[in-house]
Amino acid sequence: MNPEFKTIVDIGANKGQFALACRERFPHARIISFEPLKAPAKIFKALFAQDDKVYLNEVAIGPQTKRSAMHVSAHEDSSSLLPIGPNQIALYPGTQEKSIIEIDVAPLSSYLMPESIKSPAMLKIDVQGFEMEVLKGCESTIEKFDFIYCECSFIELYSGQKLAYEVIEWLHQRQFNFVGIFNTSYDRSGQAIQADFLFKQEII
């Protein structure tokens, strides 16, 4: 993956870790981030206060515009719009639910017009099991992205989440091919738990 991205959409921005890495690697990119939790969003805004090419929307992305319950983890970056499941708690101690709050959810098109997504463009998704719903919320603009970088799970960590093979199939049907895997996590027996997947749009 060598393009000099002009647009990066960062869904599940947390405190800005991914945006910081992108700013270092792609200094001229416009970065549009989404983070619904107030505490990490506050840190994000402080980090990028002087960067006029970084924008933060304090909402979540999904198929419909609505208010939804966010299951807040004791480790905030493990919070999800899906209930935190027993595998997540067993494999990652300290990530149990500590509270439930209401947040705003809407499709990506509610915040970003398709014509504003300049190519080459990348969509990054890190949303703790809610990946498929985020993708559905991006479907009307998905053809504008050259690459998608998405964390996916091989086992259910959050109740009702879609697994990696389902995400791969959904994206393949929309002309995105699976081209790379990174940062794989394993349990003590050596079973793969989750990883970051890279997809490239292949127009036929």
Sequence and secondary structure as in RCSB ss.txt:
>XXXX:A:sequence
MNPEFKTIVDIGANKGQFALACRERFPHARIISFEPLKAPAKIFKALFAQDDKVYLNEVAIGPQTKRSAMHVSAH
EDSSSLLPIGPNQIALYPGTQEKSIIEIDVAPLSSYLMPESIKSPAMLKIDVQGFEMEVLKGCESTIEKFDFIYC
ECSFIELYSGQKLAYEVIEWLHQRQFNFVGIFNTSYDRSGQAIQADFLFKQEII
>XXXX:A:secstr
     SEEEEES TTTHHHHHHHHH TT EEEEE   HHHHHHHHHHTTT TTEEEE SEE SS EEEEEEEESS
GGG BSS B HHHHHHSTT  EEEEEEEEEE GGGT  GGG  SSEEEEE  TT HHHHHHHTGGGGGG SEEEE
EEESS SBTT   HHHHHHHHHTTTEEEEEEEEEEE TTS EEEEEEEEEE   
